[in-house]
Amino acid sequence: MALDLTGVDLTTAVVRTARLVLRPFRPDDADAVFRACQDPGHRRWLPNLPEPYTRADAEEFVTVAAARGRARGTALDTAVEAGGGLVGACGVRHLDGGGGLLGPDVGYWTAPWARGRGYASEAARGLADWAFGYGAERVHLFADVDNVASQTVAERAGFTREGVVRRCLAYRDGRRADAVLFGRLREG
Ligand SMILES: CC(C)(COP(=O)(O)OP(=O)(O)OC[C@H]1O[C@@H](n2cnc3c(N)ncnc32)[C@H](O)[C@@H]1OP(=O)(O)O)[C@@H](O)C(=O)NCCC(=O)NCCS
C-alpha cells in the first residue's frame, strides 16, 4: 500500500493529538513566528531561515510559504497550538514521492518559551501517524549529529536511529555537516 491522499483537502487538514492542534498557519501567527525565529537555536539548526529574520519574513511564511505545500499536495506544514497559543511548527513533506526511496520526512521547531514539555515529540509522532494512516510505508527525519535535543525528540516520537549520512546538511556559512537519519515504519 502506498501513500494515497485521494479525497483529502490538505489546504484545511488539521491533525489533533492529546495536547496539540496541528493546523494551517494563519496571518495572526506572524508575531509568534517572528519572535520564535529570533532564537539562536533556530538560527543554528534551521539553515533555511533568512538571516536576519524579519517581521516580513514571518508574514510571508504564515501566509504564503507554509500554505504552498498544502496547495500543491506535497506537504502538510502545521502551526502547533497548545492551550490556544502557538508553541511551534511541525511539517511532513514529500508526500508526493519527492522523498525518493526514503519517503516523506518530518521537521519541527518549538518556540523558546514552550520548550522542554514534549511538544515537538508529540507533534512529530502525530504527523508520522497521520501519514501512516494514509498508507505511508516509512517516515524519516534528519537531525544534525550535534543537535542532541532534536535527536531526543526523534526517539521520543518513536523513530529509530538508522545511521549517519555524511555531509548532507548545508548551512548558510557554507559549512556542511553530518546528520543522523531516523526512520519509523508503519508497522512500528
Ligand atoms: C529541538 C527542539 C524542537 C526540541 O523542542 P522541545 O519541544 O523542547 O522538545 P521536547 O520537549 O519534545 O524534548 C526535548 C528533549 O531534548 C532535551 N534537550 C533540550 N535541549 C537540549 C540540549 N541542548 N542538549 C541536550 N538535550 C536537550 C530536553 O531536555 C528534552 O529531553 P527531556 O525531556 O529528557 O528533558 C527545540 O529545541 C528547537 O526548536 N530547536 C531549534 C530548531 C531545531 O533544532 N529543529 C530540529 C531540526 S532537525
Ligand as a Chemical Component Dictionary entry (heavy atoms), coordinates in Angstrom:
data_LIG
# 
_chem_comp.id                   LIG 
_chem_comp.type                 NON-POLYMER 
_chem_comp.pdbx_formal_charge   0 
_chem_comp.three_letter_code    LIG 
# 
loop_
_chem_comp_atom.comp_id 
_chem_comp_atom.atom_id 
_chem_comp_atom.alt_atom_id 
_chem_comp_atom.type_symbol 
_chem_comp_atom.charge 
_chem_comp_atom.model_Cartn_x 
_chem_comp_atom.model_Cartn_y 
_chem_comp_atom.model_Cartn_z 
_chem_comp_atom.pdbx_ordinal 
LIG C1  C1  C 0 14.746 20.507 19.092 1  
LIG C2  C2  C 0 13.505 21.193 19.628 2  
LIG C3  C3  C 0 12.407 21.135 18.576 3  
LIG C4  C4  C 0 13.026 20.497 20.905 4  
LIG O1  O1  O 0 11.785 21.074 21.257 5  
LIG P1  P1  P 0 11.013 20.646 22.600 6  
LIG O2  O2  O 0 9.556  20.908 22.381 7  
LIG O3  O3  O 0 11.667 21.254 23.773 8  
LIG O4  O4  O 0 11.271 19.094 22.622 9  
LIG P2  P2  P 0 10.782 18.060 23.708 10 
LIG O5  O5  O 0 10.290 18.768 24.944 11 
LIG O6  O6  O 0 9.867  17.142 22.984 12 
LIG O7  O7  O 0 12.145 17.236 24.055 13 
LIG C5  C5  C 0 13.390 17.849 24.044 14 
LIG C6  C6  C 0 14.351 16.959 24.826 15 
LIG O8  O8  O 0 15.669 17.331 24.481 16 
LIG C7  C7  C 0 16.322 17.778 25.654 17 
LIG N1  N1  N 0 17.159 18.919 25.308 18 
LIG C8  C8  C 0 16.780 20.179 25.064 19 
LIG N2  N2  N 0 17.852 20.929 24.761 20 
LIG C9  C9  C 0 18.916 20.103 24.822 21 
LIG C10 C10 C 0 20.293 20.283 24.598 22 
LIG N3  N3  N 0 20.814 21.460 24.220 23 
LIG N4  N4  N 0 21.117 19.206 24.765 24 
LIG C11 C11 C 0 20.618 18.029 25.136 25 
LIG N5  N5  N 0 19.312 17.790 25.311 26 
LIG C12 C12 C 0 18.466 18.818 25.179 27 
LIG C13 C13 C 0 15.241 18.218 26.599 28 
LIG O9  O9  O 0 15.724 18.199 27.918 29 
LIG C14 C14 C 0 14.200 17.152 26.328 30 
LIG O10 O10 O 0 14.525 15.940 26.965 31 
LIG P3  P3  P 0 13.982 15.631 28.440 32 
LIG O11 O11 O 0 12.503 15.557 28.335 33 
LIG O12 O12 O 0 14.646 14.336 28.767 34 
LIG O13 O13 O 0 14.413 16.747 29.333 35 
LIG C15 C15 C 0 13.809 22.695 20.020 36 
LIG O14 O14 O 0 14.930 22.719 20.854 37 
LIG C16 C16 C 0 14.029 23.583 18.814 38 
LIG O15 O15 O 0 13.076 24.128 18.258 39 
LIG N6  N6  N 0 15.295 23.740 18.379 40 
LIG C17 C17 C 0 15.638 24.597 17.242 41 
LIG C18 C18 C 0 15.125 24.035 15.917 42 
LIG C19 C19 C 0 15.580 22.601 15.675 43 
LIG O16 O16 O 0 16.660 22.190 16.075 44 
LIG N7  N7  N 0 14.721 21.844 14.971 45 
LIG C20 C20 C 0 15.024 20.481 14.596 46 
LIG C21 C21 C 0 15.879 20.439 13.362 47 
LIG S1  S1  S 0 16.261 18.739 12.918 48 
# 
loop_
_chem_comp_bond.comp_id 
_chem_comp_bond.atom_id_1 
_chem_comp_bond.atom_id_2 
_chem_comp_bond.value_order 
_chem_comp_bond.pdbx_ordinal 
LIG C1  C2  SING 1  
LIG C2  C3  SING 2  
LIG C2  C4  SING 3  
LIG C2  C15 SING 4  
LIG C4  O1  SING 5  
LIG O1  P1  SING 6  
LIG P1  O2  DOUB 7  
LIG P1  O3  SING 8  
LIG P1  O4  SING 9  
LIG O4  P2  SING 10 
LIG P2  O5  DOUB 11 
LIG P2  O6  SING 12 
LIG P2  O7  SING 13 
LIG O7  C5  SING 14 
LIG C5  C6  SING 15 
LIG C6  O8  SING 16 
LIG C6  C14 SING 17 
LIG O8  C7  SING 18 
LIG C7  N1  SING 19 
LIG C7  C13 SING 20 
LIG N1  C8  SING 21 
LIG N1  C12 SING 22 
LIG C8  N2  DOUB 23 
LIG N2  C9  SING 24 
LIG C9  C10 SING 25 
LIG C9  C12 DOUB 26 
LIG C10 N3  SING 27 
LIG C10 N4  DOUB 28 
LIG N4  C11 SING 29 
LIG C11 N5  DOUB 30 
LIG N5  C12 SING 31 
LIG C13 O9  SING 32 
LIG C13 C14 SING 33 
LIG C14 O10 SING 34 
LIG O10 P3  SING 35 
LIG P3  O11 DOUB 36 
LIG P3  O12 SING 37 
LIG P3  O13 SING 38 
LIG C15 O14 SING 39 
LIG C15 C16 SING 40 
LIG C16 O15 DOUB 41 
LIG C16 N6  SING 42 
LIG N6  C17 SING 43 
LIG C17 C18 SING 44 
LIG C18 C19 SING 45 
LIG C19 O16 DOUB 46 
LIG C19 N7  SING 47 
LIG N7  C20 SING 48 
LIG C20 C21 SING 49 
LIG C21 S1  SING 50 
# 
